[in-house]
C-alpha cells in the first residue's frame, strides 16, 4: 500500500473519532447538527476513498468504469470490506445533505448518523485494521 493510503486512512480514523463525539452532544443545537453533518460528509468521503485504495492497491481490482463512490461501495461489498448495503443509503444521505439548503432533513439524518452509520464506520475501521495486520 502506498503512503498516500496510510495518510488517508489516518485522516479517516481522526474524522470518525471526531464524528463520534456527536453521541455526547445536544442534537437540538443547530450548530451541533450542522457540525455533525459536515463531519459525516468528510468521514464518508474518506471512507469510500480508503475503500478504493484497498480495492486497487491490495486486491488489485481495477475494472472500475468511473470510480464513483457508488461503484466503489459495490466493489467494497464484493470484496467483503463492508457487509451491509446500508452504505448506499449512507451515500444517498450524504448527497441529500449537500443539497439540504433549508435544513429540512438535517435532524433526522443526524439521528440516523449517530444511531446507525457510526457503527458501520467503526466496523469498516476494524476490517481495515485486521487487513493491515494480515498484510504485515
N, C-alpha and C positions, 0 to 999 in steps of 0.2 A: 504494500500500500504506500502511496505517496505521502510526503509530508503535508501536502495540502489537505488530504483526508483527515489526518490526525488533528490539524488545527481546526478544521470544520467540525469534527466530532467533539472536540473540547468546547467549542462555541455552542454546539447543540446542548451539551450537558449543563453548561452555565445558564443558558437560556431556559432550559427545562426547570432547573432548580429555582430560578427567579420566578417563573410562571407558577410553580407550586406554592409560592408564598401567598397566592390568591386565596388559598384554602383558609388562611387565617385572617383574611381581610373582610371588611364590611361591604357586601355586594349591593348595598343600597346606595353607596357612594359613587357618583358618576365618574369621578376621577379614577377610582379603582376599576370600574367597569371598562373604561377606555384603555387603561394600562394593561388590564388582563387580556383584552382582545388584541392589543398591539403585540404583546409578548407571545400570545398564542400564534399569531401570524408569523412572527420571526421563528419561533420554535418549529412550526410546521414546515416552513421553507427550508430550514436547516436539516430537518429530519429527512425530507424526500431527497435532498442533495446528498446526504450521507448514504442513503439507500442506493442512489445512483452510483456513487463512488465504489461501494461494495460490490454491486452487481457487475460493474465494468472491471474494476480492479482485482477483485477476489474471485468472483465466479466467471469472469471473462465473457460475460454475455454482452454482446454489442449489437444485437438486432433491433435497436430502437429506431422507430421511424422518425420521431421528433424529439424524444427525450423529455416529453412533457411530464409534469407532476403526476397526472393520471396514469400515464403509461408506466412511469417508474413504480408507482404503487402496485400496479398489476404485476409487474415483474418481481417486485419485492415479495408479494404474496406467493407467487410461484416458487420463489427461491426460499420460502419459509422464513424470511426476515420479519415478516408480520403475519399474524394468524387471524386477522379479523378484517372483514370488508368494511368495517366502520371507518377505516382510514379514508375511503372515498367520501364518506359523509363528512369527515373532518375537513377534507379538501373543499367540499361544497360550502361548508360553514365559513372557512377562511375566505373563499371567494365572495360569499354573501356579505360578510363583514366589511370587505373592502368597498362595497357599494351601499352600505347602510348609512346614508347621509343624515337621516333624521333620528337614528338610534332606536328604531322600532324593534329590532331583533336582538339588540346587544345583551339585555338582561337574561333572556332565556338561553342565548348562546353561551354566556359566561357560566351559567349553572351547568350546562352540558359539558363545557370545557373542564371545570373542576370536578364534576361528578363522574365523567366517563373518559374523556380524552386524556387527561393527565396519566391515568393508569396505563393506557395504551402506549403513551410516550415512554413511560418507565419500563414497560415490557420490552419495547424495542431497544431501549438502552441496555437492558440486561442481555438481550440476544446478541447485540454487538459486542458487549464486554466478553461474553462467552466465546464468540467467534474470534476475537482478538487473542484470547488466552490459548485457543487451539492453534492459532497460526504462529505462535512464538516458539 
